[in-house]
Amino acid sequence: MEGLAKSAVSREPDLIYASTAAIALAVLKETESVPVVFTSASDPVTSGLVSSLRTPARNATGAYQSAGDGLRRRMQLLRQMMPSATRVGLVLDRRATEPVRQRTLHEDAVRNVPGMSLSVAEFTNFEAVAKLLANFRREGVQAVFLSPSVTLLGRRREVAETAMRNKVALIGHRLEWAEAGALFTYGPDVTDALRRSASLADRVLRGAKPAETPVEQASRFELIVNNRSAKTLGIAVPAALLKSADRVIE
């Protein structure tokens, strides 16, 4: 990632678009002058992208897909789809942008669901993920949440196939996970976030300063249910949830 960031900056572009917080941070280490517009699932302030959402105060601005409210709703949806699940897991990428905060967010969200506990498994090398999922299954974990991670997202089909072999339901934060085989995803509408980023990039290219351009927060959330995966796992998704979903994969 560092090599790509250096290569992009060396071309002296008018603007660099970063699709994740990790990529944006890598670019910002290489330049304080080239404008950077990002789309981030990580908090831009705590991850160090900007000083504040209203006043970024550096050469970056973008769209923020807030995780907190979405995570609490994912917990509620899981309880509705799998009412017997009492123990859930979290696969946490230690090399992602904000692993400590992600762990805390998931622990806080689980506390709000009566009778549910959380097991956390961390990794630094992707090769360990298959073993983590197998261990979850042996421990009686029925559903596993996935923290935002470029590594996990890039190899999502492999992760989903491994989880399915272990009869573990995956819960994601963006639609690509549902398309790969997760039971469901609930999170900010990626299309909405991308539109916001594109609009910000247009403003910056027309002369706006990133340091003075507020970060925008995605406001539309979407529920995607993979009913095919649900049937394979023996999960009967309530008809009301299927009806209310923005998209159902059959």
C-alpha positions in Angstrom: 0.0 0.0 0.0 2.9 2.4 0.8 4.4 1.7 -2.6 1.2 2.5 -4.4 0.8 5.7 -2.3 4.3 6.9 -3.2 3.7 6.1 -6.9 0.4 8.0 -6.9 1.9 11.1 -5.3 5.0 11.0 -7.6 2.7 11.6 -10.6 1.7 15.0 -9.1 -2.0 14.6 -9.7 -4.6 17.3 -9.1 -6.3 15.0 -6.6 -6.1 11.5 -5.1 -9.2 9.5 -4.2 -8.8 6.9 -1.5 -11.4 4.2 -1.1 -10.6 3.4 2.5 -9.1 5.1 5.6 -6.0 2.9 5.4 -5.3 4.0 1.8 -5.9 7.7 2.7 -3.5 7.5 5.6 -0.8 5.9 3.4 -1.2 8.8 0.9 -1.2 11.5 3.6 2.2 10.2 4.9 3.6 10.9 1.4 2.1 14.4 0.8 0.9 17.5 2.6 -0.1 19.3 -0.6 -1.9 17.0 -3.0 -5.7 17.1 -2.1 -7.0 13.7 -0.9 -10.7 12.8 -0.9 -11.7 9.6 0.9 -14.6 7.3 1.6 -14.1 5.8 5.1 -15.8 3.3 7.4 -13.4 4.3 10.1 -13.9 7.5 12.2 -11.8 10.1 10.3 -10.9 11.9 13.5 -9.8 8.9 15.7 -8.0 7.3 12.8 -6.0 10.5 12.2 -7.3 11.5 8.8 -8.7 14.9 9.9 -8.6 17.1 13.0 -12.4 17.4 13.1 -15.3 16.6 10.8 -16.3 20.2 10.4 -12.8 21.5 9.9 -10.4 18.8 8.6 -7.4 21.2 8.9 -5.2 19.3 6.5 -5.2 18.3 2.8 -8.0 15.7 3.1 -11.7 15.5 3.3 -14.3 12.9 2.3 -17.4 10.9 3.2 -17.7 9.0 6.5 -19.8 5.9 6.9 -20.5 6.0 10.6 -20.3 2.6 12.3 -21.9 3.0 15.7 -25.6 3.1 15.0 -25.3 0.6 12.2 -23.5 -1.9 14.5 -26.2 -1.7 17.1 -28.8 -2.3 14.5 -26.8 -5.3 13.2 -26.9 -6.8 16.6 -30.7 -6.4 16.8 -31.2 -7.9 13.3 -29.0 -10.9 14.3 -31.2 -11.5 17.3 -34.3 -11.4 15.1 -32.8 -13.8 12.5 -31.1 -16.2 15.0 -33.0 -15.8 18.3 -31.2 -18.8 19.8 -27.7 -17.4 19.2 -26.1 -16.5 22.6 -22.5 -16.3 21.6 -21.2 -14.4 18.7 -17.7 -13.8 17.4 -15.7 -10.9 16.0 -12.8 -11.3 13.5 -10.5 -8.3 14.2 -7.7 -7.2 11.8 -4.9 -5.9 14.1 -3.4 -4.1 11.1 -6.6 -2.2 10.2 -7.0 1.5 10.9 -8.6 1.4 14.4 -8.8 -2.1 15.9 -9.0 -1.0 19.5 -12.0 1.2 18.8 -13.7 -1.5 16.7 -13.3 -4.0 19.6 -14.8 -1.5 22.0 -17.8 -0.7 19.7 -18.6 -4.4 19.3 -18.3 -5.1 23.0 -20.6 -2.1 23.8 -23.1 -3.2 21.2 -23.3 -6.8 22.6 -23.9 -5.5 26.1 -27.2 -4.0 24.8 -28.5 -7.4 23.7 -29.7 -9.5 26.7 -28.2 -13.0 26.9 -25.5 -12.5 24.2 -21.8 -12.6 24.7 -18.8 -11.8 22.4 -15.7 -13.7 21.6 -12.9 -11.7 19.9 -10.3 -13.3 17.6 -7.5 -11.1 16.3 -5.2 -11.6 13.3 -2.3 -9.9 11.6 -1.8 -12.4 8.8 -4.7 -13.4 6.6 -3.6 -17.1 6.7 -4.8 -17.2 10.3 -8.4 -16.4 9.5 -9.5 -19.9 8.4 -8.2 -21.2 11.8 -10.0 -18.5 13.7 -13.3 -19.4 12.0 -12.8 -23.1 12.7 -12.1 -22.3 16.3 -15.2 -20.2 16.6 -17.3 -23.2 15.4 -15.7 -25.5 17.9 -16.4 -23.0 20.7 -20.1 -22.9 19.7 -20.1 -19.5 18.1 -22.9 -19.4 15.5 -22.5 -15.9 14.0 -19.3 -13.9 13.4 -19.0 -10.1 12.8 -16.3 -8.8 10.6 -14.5 -5.6 11.5 -13.7 -3.1 8.6 -10.6 -4.4 6.9 -9.1 -3.9 3.5 -7.5 -7.4 3.8 -10.8 -9.1 4.7 -12.8 -7.3 2.1 -10.3 -8.0 -0.6 -10.6 -11.7 0.1 -14.2 -11.8 1.1 -15.2 -14.7 -1.1 -12.6 -16.9 0.5 -13.6 -15.8 4.0 -17.3 -16.5 3.2 -16.6 -19.9 1.8 -14.5 -20.9 4.8 -17.3 -19.6 7.2 -19.9 -21.6 5.3 -17.8 -24.8 5.6 -17.7 -24.2 9.3 -21.5 -23.5 9.4 -20.9 -20.0 10.8 -23.0 -17.1 9.7 -21.1 -14.0 8.7 -22.4 -10.5 9.5 -20.9 -7.6 7.5 -21.1 -3.8 7.3 -21.3 -3.3 3.5 -23.1 -5.0 0.7 -20.1 -6.7 -0.9 -20.1 -9.1 2.1 -23.7 -10.2 1.4 -22.9 -10.6 -2.3 -19.9 -12.8 -1.2 -22.1 -15.1 1.0 -22.6 -13.4 4.4 -26.0 -14.0 6.0 -26.7 -10.2 5.9 -25.2 -6.8 5.9 -26.5 -3.6 7.4 -24.6 -0.3 7.0 -24.3 2.9 5.1 -25.4 2.8 1.5 -22.0 2.6 -0.3 -23.5 4.3 -3.4 -24.6 7.2 -1.2 -21.1 7.5 0.3 -19.5 7.4 -3.2 -21.8 10.1 -4.5 -20.8 12.3 -1.6 -17.1 11.7 -2.2 -17.5 12.4 -5.9 -19.3 15.7 -5.1 -16.5 16.7 -2.7 -13.9 15.8 -5.3 -15.6 18.0 -7.8 -15.7 20.9 -5.3 -12.0 20.5 -4.5 -11.0 20.4 -8.2 -13.0 23.6 -8.6 -10.9 25.3 -6.0 -12.3 24.4 -2.5 -9.6 23.7 0.1 -9.9 20.2 1.7 -8.8 21.7 5.1 -11.9 23.9 5.0 -14.4 21.4 3.5 -16.4 19.5 6.1 -16.4 15.7 6.1 -19.8 14.4 5.1 -21.6 11.5 6.8 -23.6 9.0 4.9 -27.2 9.2 6.0 -28.8 6.3 4.2 -28.5 2.8 5.6 -29.4 -0.4 3.8 -30.2 -4.0 4.7 -29.1 -6.8 2.3 -30.1 -10.3 3.2 -28.5 -13.4 1.5 -31.4 -15.8 1.8 -29.5 -18.4 -0.2 -26.9 -18.5 2.6 -29.6 -18.5 5.2 -31.2 -21.6 3.7 -27.8 -23.3 3.5 -27.2 -22.6 7.2 -30.7 -23.7 8.1 -31.8 -20.2 9.2 -35.4 -19.2 8.5 -35.3 -15.4 8.0 -38.6 -13.8 9.3 -40.8 -12.8 6.4 -41.1 -9.3 7.8 -37.3 -8.8 7.6 -37.2 -10.1 4.0 -40.0 -7.7 3.1 -38.2 -4.7 4.7 -34.8 -5.5 3.2 -33.5 -3.2 0.6 -32.3 -6.3 -1.4 -32.7 -10.0 -1.0 -30.2 -12.4 -2.6 -31.9 -15.7 -3.5 
